[in-house]
Every structure is written in C-alpha cells, then in structure tokens.
Amino acid sequence: MSKKLRFLGRGGTPGDTCPSLYDAEDHYVTQGWRTGTPGTVEIPHLLLGFADHDTFIGSPLTDTGRGTFLVSGDPVTDPEVLAQMEIEPNEAAVKVPKMERTFYGAAS
C-alpha cells in the first residue's frame, strides 16, 4: 500500500468531520463507521462524489436504505497510513480498488 495519502473529501456528520475518502495512487482508502464486520465500513452516499474524475470505487457497495453504503476492503492497519487520517474511535479504514470508468456511448 502506498504510504502517502491524498485527501479527497469528507462528509456525513455534523460539521463534515468524517467519514473521508483518500487517494493512494492505484487504490482508494475509505474511512467510515465501524460495522462490527472486519474489513467493512459504512460511508455516506455523498463520499463517492469525491472520487477522482473518471474513476470509481471498485468494490461492491450495499445500500443500507438510509443514505449510506456498506463497503468492504482490506483493513488499513499500517500506523504510518493511519497517522495521516483523523480516525474517531467508532471508525475504521479499508483499502478498495480504484477503477477507471469506460464510456461505451450513449444509449439509444
């Protein structure tokens, strides 16, 4: 995992202090609320709007029906990476693939 994170955006709590999305070159790091399932966090829908242009989170997203998604990935445990984030006690971070969007043309 890349050690250097680039902050992309945050939102979902009063004051928009968290959750957060980070770019780590060939993948994203999503910081979200703990779910009780290791490697799965809950993030607000709006967090996806911070993804780099023409990319998306390449991990299945499960809509909770309350304005959030569950997203699963490799748990982030590297202290050097975690030190770059402001993680609350009820949060965790997961590494997810960064995928490029492909345009196949307009629907007829």
C-alpha positions as CSV (number, residue, x, y, z in Angstrom):
1,M,0.0,0.0,0.0
2,S,1.2,3.5,-0.8
3,K,2.3,5.3,2.3
4,K,1.3,8.7,1.0
5,L,-2.5,9.6,1.0
6,R,-4.1,12.4,-0.8
7,F,-7.2,13.7,0.9
8,L,-10.2,13.9,-1.5
9,G,-13.1,14.9,0.7
10,R,-15.3,14.2,3.8
11,G,-18.8,14.5,4.9
12,G,-21.7,12.8,6.6
13,T,-21.5,14.0,10.2
14,P,-22.4,17.4,11.7
15,G,-19.5,19.7,10.7
16,D,-18.5,17.2,8.0
17,T,-15.6,16.0,10.1
18,C,-15.8,12.4,8.8
19,P,-16.1,9.9,7.0
20,S,-13.4,10.6,4.5
21,L,-12.1,9.4,1.1
22,Y,-8.4,9.3,0.2
23,D,-6.4,8.6,-2.9
24,A,-3.4,6.2,-2.6
25,E,-2.3,6.1,-6.2
26,D,-3.7,2.8,-7.5
27,H,-6.5,2.5,-4.9
28,Y,-8.7,4.4,-2.5
29,V,-8.8,4.4,1.3
30,T,-12.3,4.8,2.6
31,Q,-12.6,5.9,6.2
32,G,-16.1,5.1,7.6
33,W,-18.1,4.0,10.6
34,R,-17.3,0.6,12.0
35,T,-19.9,-2.1,11.3
36,G,-18.9,-5.0,13.5
37,T,-17.6,-6.8,10.5
38,P,-13.9,-6.6,10.0
39,G,-13.0,-5.1,6.6
40,T,-16.4,-3.4,6.2
41,V,-17.2,0.2,6.9
42,E,-20.3,2.3,6.4
43,I,-20.0,5.5,4.3
44,P,-22.4,8.2,3.3
45,H,-23.5,8.2,-0.4
46,L,-22.0,11.7,-0.8
47,L,-18.5,10.4,-0.2
48,L,-18.5,8.8,-3.7
49,G,-18.7,12.3,-5.2
50,F,-15.1,13.0,-4.1
51,A,-13.6,10.1,-6.3
52,D,-11.2,11.3,-8.9
53,H,-12.6,12.2,-12.3
54,D,-13.5,9.1,-14.4
55,T,-12.8,6.7,-11.6
56,F,-15.0,4.8,-9.1
57,I,-14.6,2.6,-6.0
58,G,-14.2,-0.9,-7.5
59,S,-15.7,-2.8,-4.5
60,P,-19.3,-3.9,-4.2
61,L,-21.5,-1.3,-2.4
62,T,-24.5,-2.3,-0.4
63,D,-27.1,0.4,0.0
64,T,-28.4,0.5,3.6
65,G,-31.5,2.4,2.7
66,R,-30.6,5.3,5.0
67,G,-28.3,7.3,2.8
68,T,-25.2,5.2,3.3
69,F,-23.4,2.3,1.7
70,L,-21.5,-0.7,3.3
71,V,-18.2,-1.1,1.5
72,S,-15.7,-3.9,2.1
73,G,-11.9,-4.0,1.5
74,D,-8.6,-4.8,3.1
75,P,-8.5,-3.3,6.6
76,V,-5.9,-0.5,6.9
77,T,-3.6,-1.3,9.8
78,D,-0.3,0.4,8.9
79,P,0.4,3.0,11.6
80,E,2.1,5.3,9.1
81,V,-1.0,5.4,6.9
82,L,-3.4,5.7,9.8
83,A,-1.4,8.6,11.2
84,Q,-2.4,10.6,8.1
85,M,-6.1,10.3,9.0
86,E,-8.2,11.7,11.8
87,I,-10.0,8.5,12.8
88,E,-12.6,8.5,15.5
89,P,-13.0,5.5,17.9
90,N,-16.1,4.4,16.1
91,E,-14.4,4.4,12.7
92,A,-12.1,2.2,10.6
93,A,-10.5,2.5,7.2
94,V,-10.4,0.0,4.3
95,K,-8.4,-0.2,1.1
96,V,-10.5,-0.6,-2.0
97,P,-9.6,-0.8,-5.7
98,K,-9.7,2.4,-7.8
99,M,-11.2,1.5,-11.2
100,E,-11.4,3.6,-14.3
101,R,-14.8,4.4,-15.9
102,T,-15.2,3.4,-19.5
103,F,-17.7,5.2,-21.8
104,Y,-19.5,2.9,-24.2
105,G,-21.5,5.5,-26.0
106,A,-24.9,7.0,-25.5
107,A,-28.0,4.8,-25.1
108,S,-30.4,4.9,-28.0
